[in-house]
Amino acid sequence: EKANEKAMLEDGGPLGADVFLAGHHGSSTSNTEAFVGQVSPGLVVVSCAAGNSYGHPHKSALSAFEAANARVLRTDKDGSVVVRPAETGLAVGTEKELREAA
């Protein structure tokens, strides 16, 4: 996974994204600071189960997301995450946040 991220960085193509789904549930085998920094997402979604035996998301991934100044939503802590079209781009947040905003 880190090798793929490195290859994409070396390729030089555009990597920006508003929303980034963390690689491999936020594991330490992906989500390098260099890659996440280049993607520069406003929001990172980490899909992982509460209390999983792998320790996802890993501290190194969370540090990379923090270094990129991204908002992080985690399914283990925040529940379902919703990304949908809105009048001014995308509506993103937890199911609860978007339901309460409607």
C-alpha positions in Angstrom: 0.0 0.0 0.0 2.8 2.5 0.8 4.5 1.4 -2.4 1.4 2.3 -4.4 1.1 5.7 -2.6 4.8 6.3 -3.4 4.3 5.4 -7.1 1.3 7.8 -7.4 3.4 10.6 -5.8 6.3 9.9 -8.2 3.9 9.8 -11.2 3.2 13.5 -10.5 -0.5 13.3 -11.5 -3.1 15.3 -9.6 -4.1 13.7 -6.3 -6.3 16.3 -4.7 -9.6 15.3 -3.1 -12.3 17.0 -1.0 -13.1 13.6 0.6 -10.6 10.9 1.2 -11.5 7.3 2.3 -8.6 6.2 4.4 -6.7 3.3 3.0 -7.0 -0.1 4.6 -9.2 1.1 7.5 -6.6 3.7 8.5 -3.8 1.1 8.9 -0.1 1.8 9.2 0.5 0.1 5.9 -0.9 3.1 4.0 -2.0 6.7 4.6 1.5 8.1 4.6 1.9 11.7 5.6 3.4 12.5 2.2 0.5 11.0 0.3 -2.3 12.4 2.5 -0.6 15.8 2.4 -0.6 15.8 -1.4 -4.2 14.7 -1.5 -5.0 17.5 0.9 -8.5 16.4 1.8 -10.9 18.5 3.8 -12.5 15.3 5.2 -11.0 11.9 5.8 -13.4 9.0 6.4 -12.1 6.0 8.3 -14.2 2.9 8.0 -13.4 0.6 10.9 -15.2 -1.4 13.6 -15.1 -0.4 17.2 -12.6 -2.4 19.2 -11.2 -4.1 16.2 -8.3 -6.5 16.9 -6.0 -4.7 14.4 -6.0 -1.4 16.3 -7.4 0.5 13.3 -7.0 3.4 12.8 -3.3 3.4 13.5 -1.7 6.4 15.2 0.5 7.1 12.2 -2.5 7.4 9.9 -4.3 9.7 12.4 -1.1 11.8 12.6 -1.0 12.1 8.8 -4.7 13.2 8.7 -4.0 15.8 11.5 -0.9 17.1 9.6 -3.1 17.6 6.6 -5.6 19.6 8.7 -8.4 17.3 7.7 -11.6 16.7 9.6 -11.7 13.0 10.5 -14.9 11.0 10.8 -14.6 7.4 12.0 -17.3 4.9 11.7 -16.2 3.3 15.0 -16.8 6.5 16.9 -19.1 8.6 14.7 -21.4 6.0 13.1 -22.4 6.1 9.4 -20.8 8.9 7.4 -22.8 10.5 4.6 -21.5 12.3 1.5 -24.2 13.6 -0.8 -24.8 16.4 -3.3 -25.9 19.7 -1.9 -26.7 23.1 -3.4 -23.2 24.4 -2.7 -21.2 21.3 -3.5 -21.2 18.3 -1.1 -23.0 17.8 2.2 -20.8 15.7 4.4 -21.1 14.5 8.0 -22.5 11.9 10.1 -26.0 10.7 9.6 -27.0 12.4 12.8 -25.4 15.7 11.8 -27.1 15.8 8.4 -30.5 14.8 9.8 -30.4 17.5 12.4 -29.3 20.1 9.8 -32.3 19.3 7.5 
